[in-house]
Amino acid sequence: MTSGIRPIDVLLQRAGIRGHQRAPSDSKEFHEVTKRDALRLLENEVDRLLQTTEPARRPALQAEMGRFADLFGRFLQEEGPALDWNKIQKLPENAVMNYTDLKAPKNEQNEIRNMLDKLVVIKLNGGLGTSMGCHGPKSVIPVRSDLTFLDLTVQQIEHLNKTYDANVPLVLMNSFNTDEDTEKIVRKYKGFRVQIHTFNQSCFPRISREHFLPVAKDFDVEKDMEAWYPPGHGDFYDTFRNSGLLKKFIDEGREYCFLSNIDNLGATVDLNILNKLVGEERASTPFEFVMEVTDKTRADVKGGTLIQMENKLRLLEIAQVPKEHVDDFKSVKTFKFFNTNNIWANLAATDRS
């Protein structure tokens, strides 16, 4: 080479290295380059996986993998806990509304039916029963008198519909682990007074700890189910919108969804809360997101809690807490409320998000 610069010298200089000296910013720059390379390599590998699918499926899967790449990019940018503990503020006095202050709706069937017809009940049905020593979806585990979580949920909704001559639909958010079995099971409810809809949450590839690339060799999920995972609750908003069900319910004039876990049989439609959202007690500006909380006990120390941060209400989970503040997080005096994971979400706001 006539320039007198060897190839290895070029690589070193591009990295900002001069001889054996290293500028203070070099380490940060190195990590930034490494992160960009990791994201680029992952996107290339995801593109390769997409080529193993049928052409007709690729557009939908490409959008799904785009969301996964965005999530992976956010993961790469995070360093340490995702929360600055010192920025937590005291909860405002009006942050939590006492349930006893809510007014019950007038005991008029037409009024209650009109409220119920603005509601959709959604159950998160993506989990397996392995933690309970059972096979298959958690929703089909017998709970009482040979009735399963799903049986009892359908009965609850049917009771509402029959009592108030309403038409509250039940929506199940499945995963690739539960979808096939669930679709077979819901057929037995055909004669019930409940419209049942299902949709699938995303199917994301697991990432190797060593090289930050997908473990899966192709997009045949059933061939290697351990190489894939359902992302869970946080995936609800995107997949609900993409399923077409959100638009369908908005077009029907529905305003809110009530979202909870399929195995939480205490998560029933509360008419007092519904009255505050869509009834005579509704606010002039609609609530976009309502979370049911209860007093925290020592049995709930690992569950999510409510905080104020940057002048906004937020949910704080233990995974976000710096190690030195875990005991503070578990304190029932410092954090008095426990998230029940029962959520009321405005459909128009969900469509806009």
C-alpha positions as CSV (number, residue, x, y, z in Angstrom):
1,M,0.0,0.0,0.0
2,T,1.5,3.4,-1.0
3,S,-0.1,5.3,1.9
4,G,2.1,3.6,4.5
5,I,-1.0,2.9,6.6
6,R,-1.6,-0.7,7.4
7,P,-5.3,-2.0,7.4
8,I,-5.1,-2.5,11.2
9,D,-4.0,1.1,11.6
10,V,-7.1,2.3,9.7
11,L,-9.4,0.2,12.1
12,L,-7.7,1.7,15.1
13,Q,-8.0,5.2,13.9
14,R,-11.7,4.8,13.0
15,A,-12.3,3.8,16.5
16,G,-10.7,7.0,17.7
17,I,-7.5,5.3,19.1
18,R,-4.2,7.0,18.8
19,G,-1.3,4.8,19.7
20,H,-1.7,3.5,23.3
21,Q,-3.6,6.6,24.5
22,R,-7.4,6.6,25.0
23,A,-9.5,9.7,25.3
24,P,-12.1,9.7,28.1
25,S,-15.0,9.6,25.6
26,D,-13.6,6.5,23.8
27,S,-15.2,4.0,26.1
28,K,-18.6,5.7,25.7
29,E,-18.2,5.9,22.0
30,F,-17.2,2.2,21.8
31,H,-20.3,1.2,23.7
32,E,-22.5,3.3,21.4
33,V,-20.9,1.7,18.3
34,T,-21.4,-1.7,19.9
35,K,-25.1,-1.0,20.5
36,R,-25.6,0.2,17.0
37,D,-23.9,-2.9,15.6
38,A,-26.0,-5.2,17.9
39,L,-29.2,-3.6,16.6
40,R,-28.1,-3.8,13.0
41,L,-27.1,-7.5,13.4
42,L,-30.4,-8.3,15.0
43,E,-32.4,-6.6,12.3
44,N,-30.4,-8.5,9.7
45,E,-31.1,-11.8,11.5
46,V,-34.8,-11.0,11.8
47,D,-34.9,-10.3,8.1
48,R,-33.4,-13.7,7.5
49,L,-36.0,-15.3,9.7
50,L,-38.8,-13.6,7.8
51,Q,-37.5,-15.1,4.5
52,T,-38.3,-18.5,6.0
53,T,-42.1,-17.8,6.1
54,E,-44.7,-17.9,3.4
55,P,-44.8,-14.7,1.4
56,A,-48.5,-14.1,2.3
57,R,-47.6,-13.9,6.1
58,R,-44.6,-11.6,5.7
59,P,-46.2,-8.2,5.8
60,A,-47.9,-8.8,9.1
61,L,-44.9,-10.5,10.6
62,Q,-42.6,-7.8,9.4
63,A,-44.7,-5.2,11.3
64,E,-44.6,-7.4,14.4
65,M,-40.8,-7.8,14.1
66,G,-40.5,-4.1,13.7
67,R,-42.1,-3.6,17.1
68,F,-39.7,-6.2,18.5
69,A,-36.7,-4.4,17.0
70,D,-37.9,-1.2,18.6
71,L,-38.2,-2.9,22.0
72,F,-34.7,-4.4,21.6
73,G,-33.3,-1.0,20.7
74,R,-34.8,0.4,23.9
75,F,-33.2,-2.4,25.9
76,L,-29.8,-1.6,24.4
77,Q,-30.2,2.1,25.5
78,E,-31.0,1.3,29.1
79,E,-28.2,1.2,31.6
80,G,-29.0,-0.1,35.1
81,P,-32.5,0.4,36.6
82,A,-35.0,2.1,34.4
83,L,-35.9,4.6,37.1
84,D,-34.1,7.4,38.9
85,W,-35.2,6.9,42.5
86,N,-34.6,10.5,43.5
87,K,-37.2,11.7,41.0
88,I,-40.1,10.0,42.8
89,Q,-42.5,12.5,44.2
90,K,-45.2,12.3,46.8
91,L,-48.6,11.2,45.4
92,P,-51.1,14.1,45.0
93,E,-54.1,14.0,47.3
94,N,-56.5,13.4,44.4
95,A,-54.4,10.6,42.8
96,V,-56.5,7.8,44.2
97,M,-60.3,8.0,44.5
98,N,-61.8,6.2,47.4
99,Y,-64.3,3.5,46.2
100,T,-66.8,4.4,48.9
101,D,-67.1,7.9,47.3
102,L,-68.4,6.4,44.1
103,K,-72.1,6.6,43.5
104,A,-74.1,3.6,42.4
105,P,-76.1,4.0,39.2
106,K,-79.9,4.4,39.5
107,N,-81.5,1.0,39.7
108,E,-83.1,1.3,36.3
109,Q,-82.5,-1.5,33.8
110,N,-82.4,0.8,30.8
111,E,-79.8,3.1,32.4
112,I,-77.5,0.2,33.3
113,R,-78.0,-1.5,30.0
114,N,-76.9,1.6,28.2
115,M,-73.8,1.8,30.3
116,L,-73.0,-1.9,29.7
117,D,-73.4,-1.5,26.0
118,K,-70.5,0.9,26.0
119,L,-68.2,-1.8,27.6
120,V,-65.9,-4.6,26.4
121,V,-64.5,-7.1,28.9
122,I,-61.0,-8.4,28.0
123,K,-59.2,-11.2,29.7
124,L,-55.4,-11.9,29.3
125,N,-55.3,-15.5,28.3
126,G,-51.8,-16.1,27.2
127,G,-50.4,-18.0,30.2
128,L,-50.0,-21.7,30.7
129,G,-50.9,-23.6,33.9
130,T,-47.4,-25.0,34.4
131,S,-46.8,-22.9,37.6
132,M,-49.9,-24.7,39.0
133,G,-48.7,-28.1,37.9
134,C,-51.0,-28.3,35.0
135,H,-50.7,-28.6,31.2
136,G,-52.3,-26.3,28.7
137,P,-53.8,-22.9,29.1
138,K,-54.2,-21.7,32.7
139,S,-57.8,-20.7,31.9
140,V,-58.9,-24.3,31.5
141,I,-57.8,-25.4,35.0
142,P,-60.8,-26.5,37.1
143,V,-61.4,-24.2,40.0
144,R,-64.7,-25.2,41.6
145,S,-67.3,-27.9,40.9
146,D,-65.3,-28.8,37.8
147,L,-65.8,-25.3,36.4
148,T,-62.7,-23.7,34.9
149,F,-61.5,-20.1,35.1
150,L,-62.9,-19.6,31.6
151,D,-66.2,-21.3,32.5
152,L,-66.7,-18.9,35.4
153,T,-65.7,-15.9,33.4
154,V,-68.3,-16.7,30.7
155,Q,-70.9,-17.2,33.4
156,Q,-70.1,-13.8,34.9
157,I,-70.6,-12.0,31.6
158,E,-73.7,-14.0,30.7
159,H,-75.2,-13.1,34.1
160,L,-74.7,-9.4,33.3
161,N,-76.2,-9.7,29.9
162,K,-79.2,-11.6,31.1
163,T,-79.9,-9.5,34.1
164,Y,-79.8,-6.2,32.3
165,D,-80.7,-7.3,28.7
166,A,-77.2,-6.1,27.6
167,N,-74.7,-7.3,25.1
168,V,-71.2,-7.1,26.8
169,P,-68.7,-9.0,24.6
170,L,-65.9,-11.1,26.1
171,V,-62.5,-10.8,24.4
172,L,-59.6,-13.2,25.0
173,M,-56.0,-12.1,24.3
174,N,-54.3,-15.4,23.6
175,S,-50.7,-16.3,22.9
176,F,-49.2,-18.9,20.6
177,N,-49.1,-21.1,23.7
178,T,-52.8,-21.0,24.3
179,D,-54.5,-20.0,21.0
180,E,-55.1,-23.5,19.5
181,D,-56.5,-25.0,22.7
182,T,-58.6,-21.9,23.4
183,E,-60.2,-21.8,20.0
184,K,-61.4,-25.4,20.5
185,I,-62.7,-24.8,24.0
186,V,-64.8,-21.6,23.2
187,R,-67.0,-23.6,20.8
188,K,-68.8,-25.1,23.7
189,Y,-70.1,-21.6,24.7
190,K,-71.9,-21.1,21.4
191,G,-75.3,-21.3,23.1
192,F,-74.5,-18.8,25.8
193,R,-75.6,-15.2,25.8
194,V,-72.0,-14.0,25.3
195,Q,-70.2,-13.0,22.2
196,I,-66.6,-14.3,22.4
197,H,-63.8,-12.8,20.4
198,T,-60.1,-13.8,20.4
199,F,-56.9,-12.3,19.1
200,N,-53.3,-13.2,19.5
201,Q,-50.5,-11.2,21.2
202,S,-47.2,-11.0,19.4
203,C,-44.7,-13.8,19.1
204,F,-41.2,-12.5,19.7
205,P,-37.9,-14.4,19.4
206,R,-35.9,-15.2,22.4
207,I,-32.4,-13.6,22.4
208,S,-29.1,-15.4,23.2
209,R,-27.4,-13.9,26.2
210,E,-24.0,-14.5,24.5
211,H,-24.4,-12.9,21.1
212,F,-27.7,-10.9,21.4
213,L,-29.2,-12.7,18.3
214,P,-32.4,-14.7,18.0
215,V,-32.1,-18.3,19.1
216,A,-34.7,-19.5,16.5
217,K,-33.3,-20.8,13.2
218,D,-36.5,-20.2,11.3
219,F,-40.1,-18.9,11.7
220,D,-41.6,-22.4,12.4
221,V,-42.7,-21.6,16.0
222,E,-44.2,-25.0,16.7
223,K,-40.9,-26.7,15.8
224,D,-39.1,-24.9,18.6
225,M,-41.5,-23.1,20.9
226,E,-38.8,-22.6,23.5
227,A,-37.1,-20.2,21.0
228,W,-40.1,-17.8,21.2
229,Y,-42.0,-15.9,23.8
230,P,-45.3,-14.0,24.2
231,P,-44.5,-10.4,25.4
232,G,-47.5,-10.2,27.7
233,H,-49.5,-7.2,29.0
234,G,-47.5,-4.5,27.4
235,D,-48.3,-5.9,24.0
236,F,-52.0,-5.5,24.4
237,Y,-52.5,-2.0,22.9
238,D,-50.7,-2.7,19.6
239,T,-52.1,-6.1,19.0
240,F,-55.6,-5.2,20.0
241,R,-55.5,-2.3,17.5
242,N,-54.0,-4.4,14.8
243,S,-56.5,-7.2,15.3
244,G,-59.3,-4.9,14.0
245,L,-61.4,-5.5,17.1
246,L,-60.6,-2.0,18.6
247,K,-62.1,-0.3,15.5
248,K,-65.0,-2.7,15.5
249,F,-66.0,-1.9,19.1
250,I,-65.5,1.9,18.6
251,D,-67.7,1.7,15.5
252,E,-70.3,0.0,17.7
253,G,-70.3,2.9,20.1
254,R,-68.4,1.2,22.9
255,E,-66.2,3.5,25.0
256,Y,-64.2,1.4,27.5
257,C,-62.6,-1.9,28.0
258,F,-62.1,-3.6,31.3
259,L,-58.9,-5.6,31.3
260,S,-57.8,-8.2,33.8
261,N,-56.1,-11.6,34.1
262,I,-58.1,-14.7,33.3
263,D,-57.3,-16.3,36.6
264,N,-58.5,-13.3,38.6
265,L,-62.1,-14.2,39.4
266,G,-62.5,-11.2,41.6
267,A,-62.1,-9.0,38.6
268,T,-65.7,-8.4,37.8
269,V,-67.5,-5.6,36.1
270,D,-68.2,-3.0,38.9
271,L,-71.3,-0.9,38.0
272,N,-70.2,1.9,40.4
273,I,-66.9,2.3,38.5
274,L,-68.7,2.1,35.2
275,N,-71.1,4.7,36.3
276,K,-68.2,7.1,37.0
277,L,-66.8,6.4,33.5
278,V,-69.9,6.4,31.2
279,G,-73.0,6.9,33.4
280,E,-74.5,9.9,35.1
281,E,-71.4,10.5,37.2
282,R,-69.0,10.7,34.2
283,A,-66.5,13.5,34.2
284,S,-66.6,16.3,31.6
285,T,-63.2,15.1,30.4
286,P,-63.2,11.3,30.0
287,F,-60.7,9.3,32.1
288,E,-58.3,7.6,29.6
289,F,-56.9,5.1,32.1
290,V,-58.1,3.9,35.4
291,M,-56.3,1.3,37.5
292,E,-57.9,-0.4,40.5
293,V,-55.6,-0.4,43.5
294,T,-56.0,-1.6,47.1
295,D,-54.2,-1.1,50.3
296,K,-50.8,-2.8,50.3
297,T,-50.1,-5.5,52.8
298,R,-47.0,-7.5,53.7
299,A,-48.2,-10.2,51.4
300,D,-48.1,-7.8,48.4
301,V,-44.6,-6.4,48.8
302,K,-43.4,-7.6,45.4
303,G,-46.4,-6.3,43.5
304,G,-46.6,-3.0,41.5
305,T,-47.4,0.2,43.2
306,L,-48.4,3.8,42.3
307,I,-45.9,6.7,42.2
308,Q,-45.8,10.3,41.0
309,M,-42.8,11.1,38.7
310,E,-42.2,14.1,36.6
311,N,-45.7,15.3,37.5
312,K,-47.3,12.1,36.1
313,L,-48.8,9.1,37.7
314,R,-46.9,5.9,37.0
315,L,-46.9,2.3,37.9
316,L,-43.7,1.1,39.6
317,E,-42.7,-2.5,39.4
318,I,-39.9,-4.2,41.5
319,A,-37.8,-4.9,38.4
320,Q,-37.4,-1.1,37.9
321,V,-36.1,-0.5,41.5
322,P,-32.4,-0.1,42.2
323,K,-31.1,-2.8,44.4
324,E,-30.3,-0.4,47.3
325,H,-34.0,0.7,47.4
326,V,-35.7,-2.7,47.2
327,D,-36.5,-2.6,51.0
328,D,-38.0,0.9,50.5
329,F,-40.1,-0.4,47.7
330,K,-41.4,-3.2,49.9
331,S,-42.4,-0.9,52.7
332,V,-46.1,-0.7,53.3
333,K,-45.7,2.7,54.9
334,T,-43.8,4.3,52.1
335,F,-45.9,2.8,49.3
336,K,-49.4,2.3,50.5
337,F,-51.1,1.0,47.4
338,F,-51.0,-2.3,45.5
339,N,-51.9,-2.7,41.8
340,T,-54.6,-5.3,41.3
341,N,-53.9,-5.3,37.5
342,N,-57.5,-4.5,36.8
343,I,-57.6,-1.7,34.2
344,W,-60.3,0.4,32.6
345,A,-59.0,1.9,29.4
346,N,-60.8,4.4,27.1
347,L,-61.0,2.9,23.6
348,A,-60.6,6.2,21.7
349,A,-57.4,6.9,23.7
350,T,-56.2,3.4,23.0
351,D,-56.7,3.9,19.3
352,R,-54.8,7.2,19.5
353,S,-51.8,5.9,21.5
